[in-house]
Protein backbone atom coordinates (compact mmCIF):
# COMPACT_ATOMS: atom_id res chain seq x y z
CA UNK A 1 0.00 0.00 0.00
CA UNK A 2 1.37 3.40 -0.95
CA UNK A 3 1.38 6.47 1.23
CA UNK A 4 0.21 8.91 -1.45
CA UNK A 5 -2.89 10.65 -0.08
CA UNK A 6 -3.84 12.32 -3.36
CA UNK A 7 -7.50 11.86 -4.26
CA UNK A 8 -8.57 10.25 -0.98
CA UNK A 9 -12.31 9.64 -1.20
CA UNK A 10 -12.42 10.40 -4.93
CA UNK A 11 -10.34 7.74 -6.62
CA UNK A 12 -10.67 5.14 -3.87
CA UNK A 13 -12.18 1.69 -4.37
CA UNK A 14 -15.77 1.46 -3.17
CA UNK A 15 -16.76 -1.81 -1.56
CA UNK A 16 -20.49 -2.58 -1.69
CA UNK A 17 -22.11 -3.55 1.63
CA UNK A 18 -22.67 -7.14 0.61
CA UNK A 19 -19.04 -7.77 -0.39
CA UNK A 20 -17.40 -9.67 2.45
CA UNK A 21 -14.25 -11.45 3.37
CA UNK A 22 -14.56 -15.18 2.88
CA UNK A 23 -12.91 -16.73 5.93
CA UNK A 24 -11.74 -20.25 5.32
CA UNK A 25 -10.27 -22.66 7.85
CA UNK A 26 -7.26 -21.52 9.85
CA UNK A 27 -3.80 -21.27 8.35
CA UNK A 28 -1.31 -22.35 11.06
CA UNK A 29 1.48 -20.23 9.66
CA UNK A 30 -0.71 -17.11 9.66
CA UNK A 31 -1.94 -17.73 13.20
CA UNK A 32 1.51 -18.37 14.58
CA UNK A 33 2.93 -15.27 12.93
CA UNK A 34 0.17 -13.13 14.42
CA UNK A 35 0.61 -14.58 17.90
CA UNK A 36 -2.86 -16.06 17.98
CA UNK A 37 -3.87 -19.20 19.89
CA UNK A 38 -5.03 -22.30 18.04
CA UNK A 39 -8.80 -22.80 17.64
CA UNK A 40 -8.86 -25.36 20.46
CA UNK A 41 -6.89 -23.06 22.76
CA UNK A 42 -9.20 -20.22 21.78
CA UNK A 43 -12.29 -22.22 22.74
CA UNK A 44 -10.77 -23.01 26.15
CA UNK A 45 -9.92 -19.35 26.79
CA UNK A 46 -13.34 -18.12 25.69
CA UNK A 47 -15.21 -20.65 27.83
CA UNK A 48 -13.01 -19.78 30.82
CA UNK A 49 -14.05 -16.14 30.32
CA UNK A 50 -17.78 -17.03 30.35
CA UNK A 51 -18.38 -17.42 26.62
CA UNK A 52 -20.36 -20.42 25.37
CA UNK A 53 -18.99 -22.21 22.30
CA UNK A 54 -20.66 -25.19 20.58
CA UNK A 55 -20.13 -27.11 17.38
CA UNK A 56 -22.70 -26.83 14.58
CA UNK A 57 -23.71 -28.93 11.60
CA UNK A 58 -21.13 -26.97 9.57
CA UNK A 59 -17.56 -28.11 10.36
CA UNK A 60 -16.09 -24.64 9.70
CA UNK A 61 -18.57 -22.82 12.00
CA UNK A 62 -19.29 -22.72 15.73
CA UNK A 63 -22.21 -21.39 17.71
CA UNK A 64 -20.84 -18.63 19.94
CA UNK A 65 -22.64 -16.84 22.77
CA UNK A 66 -21.01 -13.98 24.68
CA UNK A 67 -21.41 -13.61 28.47
CA UNK A 68 -24.85 -12.31 29.42
CA UNK A 69 -26.22 -12.44 25.86
CA UNK A 70 -29.16 -14.53 24.68
CA UNK A 71 -28.10 -14.41 21.02
CA UNK A 72 -26.23 -17.38 19.60
CA UNK A 73 -24.08 -16.40 16.65
CA UNK A 74 -22.76 -18.74 13.97
CA UNK A 75 -19.07 -17.85 13.89
CA UNK A 76 -16.23 -19.01 11.60
CA UNK A 77 -13.90 -21.48 13.28
CA UNK A 78 -10.88 -19.65 11.86
CA UNK A 79 -11.92 -16.44 13.62
CA UNK A 80 -12.29 -17.88 17.13
CA UNK A 81 -8.59 -17.17 17.89
CA UNK A 82 -9.23 -13.48 17.23
CA UNK A 83 -11.88 -13.28 19.96
CA UNK A 84 -9.65 -15.15 22.38
CA UNK A 85 -6.66 -12.98 21.43
CA UNK A 86 -8.60 -9.83 22.36
CA UNK A 87 -9.80 -11.12 25.75
CA UNK A 88 -6.74 -9.56 27.36
CA UNK A 89 -8.15 -6.09 26.67
CA UNK A 90 -11.14 -6.79 28.90
CA UNK A 91 -13.47 -4.83 26.61
CA UNK A 92 -16.82 -3.70 28.01
CA UNK A 93 -19.52 -2.27 25.70
CA UNK A 94 -20.62 1.37 25.71
CA UNK A 95 -24.15 2.51 26.48
CA UNK A 96 -25.11 4.77 23.57
CA UNK A 97 -22.57 4.10 20.84
CA UNK A 98 -21.49 0.85 19.21
CA UNK A 99 -18.08 0.55 20.76
CA UNK A 100 -16.18 -0.58 23.81
CA UNK A 101 -13.46 0.44 26.24
CA UNK A 102 -10.61 -1.67 27.58
CA UNK A 103 -10.41 -2.60 31.26
CA UNK A 104 -7.42 -0.28 31.80
CA UNK A 105 -9.35 2.61 30.18
CA UNK A 106 -6.49 3.23 27.74
CA UNK A 107 -8.15 2.00 24.53
CA UNK A 108 -11.55 3.11 23.25
CA UNK A 109 -12.94 1.86 19.93
CA UNK A 110 -16.02 3.12 18.04
CA UNK A 111 -17.61 1.46 15.02
CA UNK A 112 -17.80 3.61 11.88
CA UNK A 113 -20.64 3.67 9.38
CA UNK A 114 -21.78 4.96 6.00
CA UNK A 115 -19.15 6.08 3.51
CA UNK A 116 -16.27 4.71 5.58
CA UNK A 117 -16.01 1.83 3.09
CA UNK A 118 -14.96 4.39 0.48
CA UNK A 119 -11.54 4.64 2.15
CA UNK A 120 -10.48 1.83 -0.18
CA UNK A 121 -6.82 1.04 -0.79
CA UNK A 122 -5.23 4.38 -0.11
CA UNK A 123 -3.46 5.07 3.14
CA UNK A 124 -2.60 8.46 4.58
CA UNK A 125 0.96 9.05 5.75
CA UNK A 126 1.48 8.83 9.48
CA UNK A 127 1.58 12.27 11.12
CA UNK A 128 3.80 12.96 14.10
CA UNK A 129 6.58 10.90 15.63
CA UNK A 130 5.00 7.87 17.29
CA UNK A 131 6.41 4.80 19.01
CA UNK A 132 3.71 2.63 17.42
CA UNK A 133 5.07 0.92 14.35
CA UNK A 134 1.90 0.27 12.37
CA UNK A 135 3.56 -2.65 10.57
CA UNK A 136 4.79 -4.50 13.66
CA UNK A 137 3.04 -7.52 15.16
CA UNK A 138 2.91 -5.72 18.51
CA UNK A 139 0.83 -2.98 16.92
CA UNK A 140 -2.06 -5.41 16.52
CA UNK A 141 -2.03 -6.00 20.26
CA UNK A 142 -2.35 -2.26 20.92
CA UNK A 143 -4.80 -1.57 18.05
CA UNK A 144 -6.63 -4.87 17.32
CA UNK A 145 -7.61 -5.25 13.67
CA UNK A 146 -9.40 -8.43 12.57
CA UNK A 147 -8.69 -8.13 8.86
CA UNK A 148 -4.96 -7.52 9.38
CA UNK A 149 -4.78 -10.63 11.58
CA UNK A 150 -6.31 -12.79 8.90
CA UNK A 151 -4.18 -11.25 6.12
CA UNK A 152 -7.16 -10.45 3.93
CA UNK A 153 -6.98 -9.69 0.24
CA UNK A 154 -4.71 -6.73 -0.50
CA UNK A 155 -7.42 -5.36 -2.79
CA UNK A 156 -9.09 -3.95 0.31
CA UNK A 157 -7.04 -2.01 2.83
CA UNK A 158 -7.11 -2.84 6.54
CA UNK A 159 -5.62 0.49 7.59
CA UNK A 160 -6.25 4.12 6.67
CA UNK A 161 -4.43 6.48 9.01
CA UNK A 162 -2.70 6.77 12.37
CA UNK A 163 -2.14 10.19 13.96
CA UNK A 164 -0.26 11.04 17.14
CA UNK A 165 -0.21 13.98 19.54
CA UNK A 166 3.29 14.24 21.06
CA UNK A 167 2.08 16.54 23.86
CA UNK A 168 -0.22 13.94 25.41
CA UNK A 169 1.18 10.83 23.69
CA UNK A 170 -2.33 10.05 22.47
CA UNK A 171 -2.97 8.18 19.22
CA UNK A 172 -5.98 7.99 16.92
CA UNK A 173 -6.20 5.26 14.31
CA UNK A 174 -8.82 4.57 11.63
CA UNK A 175 -8.56 0.96 10.54
CA UNK A 176 -10.60 -2.22 10.30
CA UNK A 177 -12.46 -3.04 13.50
CA UNK A 178 -11.45 -5.55 16.11
CA UNK A 179 -13.08 -8.98 16.01
CA UNK A 180 -14.80 -8.30 19.34
CA UNK A 181 -16.45 -5.13 18.06
CA UNK A 182 -17.61 -6.84 14.87
CA UNK A 183 -19.10 -9.64 16.97
CA UNK A 184 -20.88 -7.19 19.30
CA UNK A 185 -22.38 -5.31 16.34
CA UNK A 186 -23.71 -8.53 14.83
CA UNK A 187 -25.23 -9.35 18.22
CA UNK A 188 -27.04 -6.01 18.29
CA UNK A 189 -28.42 -6.64 14.80
CA UNK A 190 -29.55 -10.10 15.84
CA UNK A 191 -31.34 -8.64 18.86
CA UNK A 192 -33.10 -6.18 16.57
CA UNK A 193 -34.37 -8.96 14.33
CA UNK A 194 -31.98 -8.14 11.49
CA UNK A 195 -30.06 -10.87 9.67
CA UNK A 196 -26.55 -11.18 11.04
CA UNK A 197 -23.95 -13.12 9.12
CA UNK A 198 -20.63 -13.49 10.88
CA UNK A 199 -18.91 -14.22 7.59
CA UNK A 200 -18.70 -10.46 7.09
CA UNK A 201 -17.36 -9.60 10.53
CA UNK A 202 -14.10 -8.21 9.13
CA UNK A 203 -15.66 -5.62 6.82
CA UNK A 204 -16.32 -3.01 9.53
CA UNK A 205 -14.10 0.04 10.02
CA UNK A 206 -13.53 1.64 13.40
CA UNK A 207 -11.78 4.57 15.03
CA UNK A 208 -9.48 3.63 17.89
CA UNK A 209 -8.16 6.07 20.49
CA UNK A 210 -5.28 5.02 22.75
CA UNK A 211 -4.21 6.98 25.82
CA UNK A 212 -1.07 6.63 27.91
CA UNK A 213 -2.72 7.75 31.14
CA UNK A 214 -5.85 6.44 32.85
CA UNK A 215 -8.67 9.00 32.66
CA UNK A 216 -11.18 6.64 34.23
CA UNK A 217 -13.84 4.86 32.19
CA UNK A 218 -16.24 7.79 31.74
CA UNK A 219 -13.45 10.29 31.18
CA UNK A 220 -11.73 8.10 28.59
CA UNK A 221 -14.95 7.45 26.68
CA UNK A 222 -15.95 11.13 26.67
CA UNK A 223 -12.52 12.34 25.57
CA UNK A 224 -12.22 9.60 22.92
CA UNK A 225 -15.63 10.54 21.52
CA UNK A 226 -14.67 14.24 21.35
CA UNK A 227 -11.37 13.45 19.62
CA UNK A 228 -13.04 11.04 17.20
CA UNK A 229 -15.73 13.50 16.17
CA UNK A 230 -13.12 16.20 15.62
CA UNK A 231 -11.01 13.84 13.50
CA UNK A 232 -14.06 12.87 11.44
CA UNK A 233 -14.89 16.52 10.78
CA UNK A 234 -11.30 17.07 9.64
CA UNK A 235 -11.63 14.06 7.31
CA UNK A 236 -14.82 15.51 5.82
CA UNK A 237 -13.33 18.99 5.42
CA UNK A 238 -9.95 17.89 4.04
CA UNK A 239 -10.74 14.76 2.03
CA UNK A 240 -14.53 14.89 1.44
CA UNK A 241 -14.96 11.60 3.29
CA UNK A 242 -18.06 11.08 5.39
CA UNK A 243 -17.38 9.16 8.59
CA UNK A 244 -19.63 8.83 11.62
CA UNK A 245 -19.78 6.64 14.68
CA UNK A 246 -22.64 4.13 14.88
CA UNK A 247 -25.31 4.93 17.45
CA UNK A 248 -26.83 2.05 19.34
CA UNK A 249 -30.39 1.75 18.17
CA UNK A 250 -32.84 2.59 20.93
CA UNK A 251 -35.19 0.20 22.64
CA UNK A 252 -37.85 1.31 20.17
CA UNK A 253 -35.88 -0.16 17.27
CA UNK A 254 -35.20 -3.50 18.92
CA UNK A 255 -38.77 -4.14 19.97
CA UNK A 256 -40.79 -2.73 17.10
CA UNK A 257 -41.93 -5.44 14.71
CA UNK A 258 -43.34 -4.24 11.43
CA UNK A 259 -46.10 -5.87 9.42
CA UNK A 260 -44.80 -8.57 7.07
CA UNK A 261 -43.98 -7.56 3.51
CA UNK A 262 -45.99 -8.93 0.58
CA UNK A 263 -44.72 -12.25 -0.71
CA UNK A 264 -44.35 -11.02 -4.29
CA UNK A 265 -43.96 -7.81 -6.27
CA UNK A 266 -47.23 -6.90 -7.98
CA UNK A 267 -47.58 -5.74 -11.56
CA UNK A 268 -47.84 -1.90 -11.59
CA UNK A 269 -51.44 -0.69 -11.31
CA UNK A 270 -50.73 3.04 -10.96
CA UNK A 271 -48.40 5.70 -12.29
CA UNK A 272 -46.68 7.58 -9.48
CA UNK A 273 -45.13 11.04 -9.65
CA UNK A 274 -41.51 10.48 -10.60
CA UNK A 275 -39.95 13.12 -8.32
CA UNK A 276 -41.90 12.09 -5.22
CA UNK A 277 -41.19 8.41 -5.87
CA UNK A 278 -37.47 9.17 -6.24
CA UNK A 279 -37.40 10.90 -2.84
CA UNK A 280 -39.29 7.98 -1.27
CA UNK A 281 -36.87 5.46 -2.76
CA UNK A 282 -33.87 7.43 -1.47
CA UNK A 283 -35.45 7.48 1.99
CA UNK A 284 -35.65 3.68 1.82
CA UNK A 285 -31.85 3.43 1.58
CA UNK A 286 -31.05 2.16 5.08
CA UNK A 287 -27.33 1.79 4.35
CA UNK A 288 -26.22 5.22 3.15
CA UNK A 289 -28.83 7.43 4.85
CA UNK A 290 -28.99 8.29 8.54
CA UNK A 291 -32.25 7.99 10.41
CA UNK A 292 -32.78 11.76 10.40
CA UNK A 293 -31.99 12.04 6.68
CA UNK A 294 -34.50 9.29 5.92
CA UNK A 295 -37.18 11.06 7.97
CA UNK A 296 -36.73 14.32 6.08
CA UNK A 297 -36.66 12.53 2.73
CA UNK A 298 -39.95 10.77 3.50
CA UNK A 299 -41.46 14.13 4.46
CA UNK A 300 -40.11 15.76 1.29
CA UNK A 301 -41.71 13.02 -0.80
CA UNK A 302 -45.12 14.30 0.36
CA UNK A 303 -44.13 17.96 0.63
CA UNK A 304 -43.83 17.77 -3.15
CA UNK A 305 -47.63 17.52 -3.36
CA UNK A 306 -48.51 20.59 -1.22
CA UNK A 307 -48.99 22.98 -4.18
CA UNK A 308 -50.82 20.27 -6.13
CA UNK A 309 -53.16 19.77 -3.17
CA UNK A 310 -53.82 23.50 -2.96
CA UNK A 311 -54.55 23.60 -6.67
CA UNK A 312 -56.84 20.57 -6.47
CA UNK A 313 -58.76 21.96 -3.48
CA UNK A 314 -59.18 25.40 -5.08
CA UNK A 315 -60.52 23.91 -8.29
CA UNK A 316 -62.89 21.65 -6.34
CA UNK A 317 -64.30 24.54 -4.28
CA UNK A 318 -64.68 26.81 -7.29
CA UNK A 319 -66.41 24.06 -9.27
CA UNK A 320 -68.82 23.38 -6.40
CA UNK A 321 -69.59 27.08 -6.16
CA UNK A 322 -70.18 27.47 -9.90
CA UNK A 323 -72.36 24.34 -10.03
CA UNK A 324 -74.63 25.57 -7.26
CA UNK A 325 -78.06 26.81 -8.49
CA UNK A 326 -77.72 29.62 -5.94
CA UNK A 327 -74.65 31.08 -7.67
CA UNK A 328 -75.46 34.24 -9.58
CA UNK A 329 -72.78 35.64 -11.86
CA UNK A 330 -74.55 39.02 -11.76
CA UNK A 331 -74.12 39.38 -8.00
CA UNK A 332 -70.84 40.97 -6.96
CA UNK A 333 -70.88 39.04 -3.68
CA UNK A 334 -70.98 35.71 -5.51
CA UNK A 335 -68.11 36.67 -7.80
CA UNK A 336 -66.06 37.89 -4.83
CA UNK A 337 -66.64 34.55 -3.14
CA UNK A 338 -64.58 32.95 -5.91
CA UNK A 339 -61.77 35.42 -5.25
CA UNK A 340 -62.04 34.64 -1.56
CA UNK A 341 -61.50 30.94 -2.19
CA UNK A 342 -58.20 31.64 -3.91
CA UNK A 343 -57.18 34.19 -1.27
CA UNK A 344 -57.80 31.88 1.67
CA UNK A 345 -55.67 29.14 0.13
CA UNK A 346 -52.78 31.50 -0.69
CA UNK A 347 -52.54 32.53 2.99
CA UNK A 348 -52.46 28.98 4.34
CA UNK A 349 -49.24 27.89 6.05
CA UNK A 350 -47.31 24.73 5.25
CA UNK A 351 -48.43 22.93 8.40
CA UNK A 352 -52.10 23.63 7.79
CA UNK A 353 -51.86 22.54 4.16
CA UNK A 354 -49.95 19.36 5.07
CA UNK A 355 -52.47 18.41 7.77
CA UNK A 356 -55.37 19.05 5.41
CA UNK A 357 -53.73 17.01 2.64
CA UNK A 358 -53.14 14.12 5.06
CA UNK A 359 -56.79 14.17 6.13
CA UNK A 360 -57.87 14.01 2.48
CA UNK A 361 -55.44 11.21 1.55
CA UNK A 362 -54.71 8.96 4.55
CA UNK A 363 -57.01 6.28 5.93
CA UNK A 364 -57.88 6.63 9.62
CA UNK A 365 -58.19 2.84 9.85
CA UNK A 366 -54.66 2.35 8.49
CA UNK A 367 -53.13 4.79 10.98
CA UNK A 368 -55.12 3.25 13.85
CA UNK A 369 -53.99 -0.24 12.86
CA UNK A 370 -50.35 0.91 12.76
CA UNK A 371 -50.52 2.61 16.18
CA UNK A 372 -52.24 -0.41 17.74
CA UNK A 373 -49.55 -2.68 16.31
CA UNK A 374 -46.70 -0.53 17.66
CA UNK A 375 -48.49 -0.13 20.99
CA UNK A 376 -48.27 -3.86 21.63
CA UNK A 377 -44.51 -3.48 22.07
CA UNK A 378 -44.16 0.23 22.83
CA UNK A 379 -47.30 1.46 24.59
CA UNK A 380 -45.72 4.79 25.61
CA UNK A 381 -43.87 5.80 22.45
CA UNK A 382 -46.57 8.00 20.92
CA UNK A 383 -47.93 9.17 24.28
CA UNK A 384 -46.95 11.90 26.73
CA UNK A 385 -44.30 9.68 28.31
CA UNK A 386 -42.70 8.82 24.98
CA UNK A 387 -39.04 9.54 24.15
CA UNK A 388 -39.79 12.30 21.59
CA UNK A 389 -40.69 15.57 23.34
CA UNK A 390 -42.52 18.70 22.14
CA UNK A 391 -44.62 16.79 19.58
CA UNK A 392 -48.29 15.88 19.23
CA UNK A 393 -49.33 12.75 21.10
CA UNK A 394 -51.41 9.96 19.57
CA UNK A 395 -53.92 7.76 21.37
CA UNK A 396 -55.74 5.20 19.23
CA UNK A 397 -57.90 4.31 22.24
CA UNK A 398 -59.42 7.82 22.30
CA UNK A 399 -62.53 7.78 20.06
CA UNK A 400 -62.66 11.58 20.04
CA UNK A 401 -59.16 12.10 18.63
CA UNK A 402 -58.78 12.67 14.90
CA UNK A 403 -55.84 10.30 14.51
CA UNK A 404 -54.86 11.35 11.00
CA UNK A 405 -54.84 15.04 11.95
CA UNK A 406 -52.85 14.33 15.12
CA UNK A 407 -50.41 12.10 13.22
CA UNK A 408 -49.86 14.79 10.59
CA UNK A 409 -49.21 17.39 13.29
CA UNK A 410 -46.74 15.05 15.00
CA UNK A 411 -44.92 14.44 11.71
CA UNK A 412 -44.67 18.19 11.11
CA UNK A 413 -43.51 18.80 14.70
CA UNK A 414 -40.62 16.37 14.25
CA UNK A 415 -39.85 17.81 10.81
CA UNK A 416 -39.48 21.28 12.38
CA UNK A 417 -37.27 20.01 15.19
CA UNK A 418 -34.94 18.41 12.64
CA UNK A 419 -34.87 21.23 10.09
CA UNK A 420 -34.59 24.16 12.52
CA UNK A 421 -31.20 23.51 14.13
CA UNK A 422 -30.63 26.81 15.94
CA UNK A 423 -28.61 26.35 19.14
CA UNK A 424 -30.84 26.55 22.20
CA UNK A 425 -33.97 26.10 20.11
CA UNK A 426 -34.01 29.62 18.70
CA UNK A 427 -36.92 31.95 19.45
CA UNK A 428 -39.33 29.12 20.32
CA UNK A 429 -36.92 27.52 22.79
CA UNK A 430 -37.63 23.97 21.55
CA UNK A 431 -34.40 22.02 21.25
CA UNK A 432 -33.60 20.64 17.78
CA UNK A 433 -33.10 16.95 17.15
CA UNK A 434 -29.50 16.30 16.11
CA UNK A 435 -28.11 13.03 14.68
CA UNK A 436 -26.22 12.27 17.89
CA UNK A 437 -29.17 12.87 20.26
CA UNK A 438 -30.98 10.17 22.20
CA UNK A 439 -34.25 11.31 20.64
CA UNK A 440 -32.85 10.74 17.15
CA UNK A 441 -32.01 7.20 18.17
CA UNK A 442 -35.64 6.62 19.19
CA UNK A 443 -37.21 7.80 15.95
CA UNK A 444 -37.76 4.37 14.37
CA UNK A 445 -41.52 4.12 15.08
CA UNK A 446 -41.98 7.72 13.90
CA UNK A 447 -39.98 6.94 10.79
CA UNK A 448 -42.42 4.12 10.05
CA UNK A 449 -45.35 6.49 10.67
CA UNK A 450 -44.13 9.15 8.21
CA UNK A 451 -43.35 6.34 5.74
CA UNK A 452 -46.93 5.06 6.02
CA UNK A 453 -48.34 8.56 5.48
CA UNK A 454 -46.00 9.08 2.52
CA UNK A 455 -47.22 5.87 0.85
CA UNK A 456 -50.84 6.91 1.30
CA UNK A 457 -50.34 10.45 -0.05
CA UNK A 458 -48.17 9.39 -2.99
CA UNK A 459 -50.79 6.78 -3.86
CA UNK A 460 -53.62 9.33 -3.56
CA UNK A 461 -51.99 11.49 -6.24
CA UNK A 462 -51.13 8.58 -8.53
CA UNK A 463 -52.55 8.29 -12.03
CA UNK A 464 -53.46 5.31 -14.14
CA UNK A 465 -51.04 3.34 -16.29
CA UNK A 466 -51.80 3.77 -19.97
CA UNK A 467 -50.80 1.28 -22.68
CA UNK A 468 -52.07 3.54 -25.43
CA UNK A 469 -49.44 4.34 -28.03
CA UNK A 470 -48.41 8.00 -28.12
CA UNK A 471 -49.38 9.89 -31.26
N, C-alpha and C positions, 0 to 999 in steps of 0.2 A: 504494500500500500504506500502510495506517495504521500508527501506532506504538502503538496501544492493545494492551497485553499481556494484557488480561483474558481468562481462559478458554483460555490457551495449552494445547494438548493435549487440550482437552475439546470445544471448538466448531470446531476446525480441520478443514480439508478433508482427507480421507484419500484418497490416490492408490493404487490397487491396483498390485501389482508389474508387471502386464503393460501398464499404461498408459504410453505413451512419447511422446516428442516426435517428431513427424514432420518430419524435416529435408529440405527441398526444396533445389533448386539455389540457388547463392549469390545474395544481393541486393547488388549493388555499393554501394548507398548505405549499407547496414548495415555492410558490411565496411570501407568507408572510414572511417565514423564511429568504429568500434572500433579503428582503427589496424592492421587485419589485412592481410597480404599477399594478393594474388590467388591463386586455386588454382594457376596455373602457377608463380608465384613460390614458393608454398608447397612444391610438388613439388621444385623446384630446391634449396631450403633443406634439406628433409628428406633428399634423396639426398646432399647434401654432408655431412650429419651422420651418414651411414651407414645411413639408412633405405632400404628398397626399396619403390618405388611402381610399380604396374602398372595398366593399364586392365583392365576386365572386360567381360563381355557386357552389363552394365547401364551405360548412359551416365552415370548419376548416382552410380556407385559405383566405387571403386578397390580394388585388393588392396594392403594395406599390411603391411609386415613391419618390426618394430623391430630395431635392431642387436643381434645375438647371439641372436635368437629364431628358432625354427623355425616358429612359427605365423603363417600368413598370414590377415589379418583383412580382411573386406569392409567398407570404410569409406566413409561418404557424402562425395562430392566437396566439398560445401559446408563440411564440417568440417575438411578438410585444413589450411586457414589457421590453425585453432586450434592444431593440433599444432606447426606451424611457428612460430607466435607465441610458444609456450611454450618453444621450444628455448633461448632466452636464459637461462632459469633453470638449465639444466644439471642437470635432475633425475636422481637415481640412486635406484633402488628400495631399500626396506628389507628386512631379512632375515626378520623374523617377523610383521610387520604389513603389510597392504596400504596402502602409502603411499610417499612419497619425500621426499627432502631436496634442496634446491637446492645448486648447486656452491659458493656462498658461505656455506653453513650458516646462512643467516638465515631461510629459509622451510622449514617442515616441514608436510606435509599427510597426514592419515590419512583413509581411507575410513570412512564410518559405515554402520551396518546397522540392521536391524530396524525399530523404530517411528519412525525418523527421518523417514519419509515423512509422518508425521502432523503435521509442523510446519505444513504447509499454507500459507495465505496470510499468516497473521499474522506480524508482525515486532516483535521486542522493541526498545525504545528503546536507543540507544547509551549506554553507561555510561562516564563519564570523558572528559576532554578529550583528543582525539586528532587528530593532524595528517592522518589518513587520511579523506578525504571519500568515504564509501561510494557516492556517486552520481557521482563523477568518473570520466573515462575512465582516468586514471592509476591509479585504485584497482584496476582489472582487471589491470594489470601487476604490482602488488604482491600481489594476492590473486586469481589466475586463476580464472575461473568460466565454464564452457562455456555454460551456459544464458543467462547475462546477455549474453554476446557475441552469441549468436544471437537475442536479443530474443524469447524464447519467450513463449507465451501467458501473459497476466497472471493467468489462473486459478490458476496454480501459481507460488508464489514462488521466486525464485532466491537469496534471502537471508533469514537468520533473525536473527542477532545478531552484534554486533561489540563486544568489550569490551577495555578498555585499562588497563594498569597504569602510572600516571605515574612511579612510582619507578624502574622498569627500562625504561620505554618499550617494553614488550612488548604485542603485540596477539593476541587470539584471536578468530577468526571462524568461525561455522558458516554455511555457504552451499553452493550446488551445487558439485560437484567440478570440478576442472580437466579439460580434455580429455585430457591425458596420463594422469592417474590413471584416468579411465574406460576408456581404451584398455588400460592395464596390467591392470586388473581383468578385462576381457574376455579378454585373453591368458591369464591364469591359469585362467579357466574353460575356455577352449579346451584348454589343456594337460591339464586334469582330465577331458576328455571330455564337458564340459557344453556345451549349445548356447550360442553367444555371438552375439548380434545387435548390431551396432554402431549400429543405428537407435535404441537406447535409451541411448546413452552419456551423455546429458545428464540422466538421471534420478537419478544418484547424489548424495548429500550428502557433505560432508566437513568436517572441522575443520582449520583452518589456523592455525598459530602462527608469528608473525613476530617475530624478534629484531632489535635494533639492533646488538648486538655479535656477534662470532664466537666461539661456545663450542666450536668444533671439531665434526666430524660426529657422533661418538658422544655428546658432551655435549649438543649441540642436540637430537638425537633423544630422548635420555633425559629431558631437561627438558621438551620438548614433549609427550612421552607423559604425564609426571606432571601437567602443567598440563591437558591434555585430559581425563584421567580425573577430575581434581578438578572441572572444569567440567561434565562429564557427570553426576557425582553431584549437583552443585548443581541441574542441570536436572531431575533425577529428584525431588529433594527439594522444589524450589520449584514446579515446573510439572507434575509427574507425567508427564514425557516420558522414555521409555526410549531412550537413545542408547548405542552401544558401537562401538568401533573393530573393523574386520574383521581377524581373524587370517588369516594365510596358511595355507591348508590344508597339512598335512604331506605328506611324501613318500608316506605310506600312502594318502592320499586320491587323489593323482594317479595312482598306479599300480594301485590296486585296481580290477578290472573285475568287476562283478557279473553273475550269470547273467541272460540276457535275460528280459524280462517276457513273459507270455502274449500272444498276438496279439489276444485278444478277452476280454471280460468274460463269465464263465460265469453261467448262471442259478443262483440260490442253491440249494444242496443241504443246507444246515445252518442252524440258528438259533443265533447266537452270543450270549453274555451281553452285554447292552447296555452296562453300565458298563465292562467290560473292553475291549470294542470301541471305545468312545468314547475311552478313554485311548490305545489303539493308534493310532487315527486322528489324535489330537492329536500323538502322537509322530512321525507321518509328515509333519507340517507343517515342511518344510525352510526356509520363508521366515521365519516368526515365532519359531521355537524355536531356541535355541542347541544345540550338539552335546550338552552336558551335560544340558540340560533334556530333550532327546529320549531320552537314555539312561535317565534316571530314569523318564520316562513309559512307556517300553517295559517297564521292570522292574515298575512299578506295575500295568501291565496284566495281569501274571501273579501279582503279589503278591495281587491280588484273590482268587485261587483258593486261597490257602493254607488258610483255614479249611474250605473245601469239600473240599479234598484230605484234610485230617485227618478230617473227617466220613465221607468215602467210605471211607478206609482202616480206620477204627474199625468201621464197619458190616460191611465185608468180613471183617475178622478175627473179629468176634463171630459172624457167620453161619457161617463155616468151623468155628468152635469148636462151635457149637450143632448143626451138621449131622454132626459126627463121632460115630460109634457109640460111641466111648470116653467121650463126655461123659456125666456122671452128675449130674443136678440134685440128687441127695441128698448128694453129696460136697461138703463145704465148700470143699475145695481147688479143685474145678472151678468153683464159683460165684465164688470169689475170683479165678480166672484171668480172668474177664470184667471184674472191677473193675480188674485189673492192666492189661488192654489199654487201658482209658480213661485210667488214670493215667499210663502210659508216654507216651501221645500228648500229654497236657496239659503234660508237662514238656519236650517237644521245643522246641528253639530255632528261630528263623526260618530260619537257614542250613540246618540239618538238614532241616527240612520242605521248603524250596525245592529242595534237592538231590534229595531223595527224589521229589518231585513231577516234577522234570525227568526222572529216570530212568524213571518210570512213563509219561511222556507223549511224550518226544522220541526220535526214531529215531537210533540210533548211526550208521547209514549216511548219514543226511542231514547230520549234523554232520561226519562224516569227509569227505564230498564237499565241503562248504563249506571246511573247513580245507585240503584238497588244492588246491582252486581258488585260494584266497588265497595259499597257499604258492608257487604258480608265479611270482607277482610279488613276494611279501614273505615269503621263507622264514624270516626271523628274528622276525617280528612277535609270534607267539604263544609263542616260545621264551624261554630265559633271557636272550638278548641283545636282546630286544624293547624298544620304547620305554616300555612301561607296566611299572613296577616294583611289587614287593610284591604280586603276583597269581599265581594258579596258572598253570603253563605247560601247553601242549597240544602233543602230538606224535602226529600221525596215523600216523606210521611205527612207533610202539611198539605191538606187538600186546597187550602186557600192561596198557596204560593204559585205564581206563574213560573214554572220551572224553566221554560225556554228563555223568558225575559231575564230571570235571575242568573241563568247560566251565561247569557250573552254579556250581562253586566260584569260578571266575574271574569270572563275572558278579557274584556276590555280593561278591567282594573289591573290584571296581571300584565297585559300589554303595556300599559302606561308605566308600571313600575320597572319594566325592563328597558323601555325606550328612553324614559327620562332619568338619566343617570347623574343628575346634579348631586354633588356631595352634600350630605345632610338632608337630602330630600327636597332641596329648593324651597320655593315659597310655600308649598303645601306641607312641608315637613314630613312627608311619607318617604321612608328610606327606599332607595331603588333595590332591585334584585340584581346582584352581580353574579358572574359565573362561579365564583368561589364561595358563595354564601350557602348556609345550611338550607335556606328556603329554596334555592335553585336546585339543590339536590333532592328536594321533595316534590318536584313538579311533575313527576311521571303521571299521576292520575289526571292532573290538569292538562297535560300534553295530550292524553287520550281524549279528553273532553273537547278541546279545541279541534282535534283531528276529526272527531265525530261531526261536529258542527260544520267543519269545512267540507266534508263529504256531502252532507245534506244540502248545503248552499250551492256548491259546485254542480251537484246533480239537478237542483231546482232551476238553474240557468242553462242546463244542457239542451241541445237541439236534437233533432232526429238525424239518423244516418241515411244519406240518400245515395242510391246506386244509379241514379239517372246520369246519363252521359252529359258532360257540359257541351254547350253549343259551340 
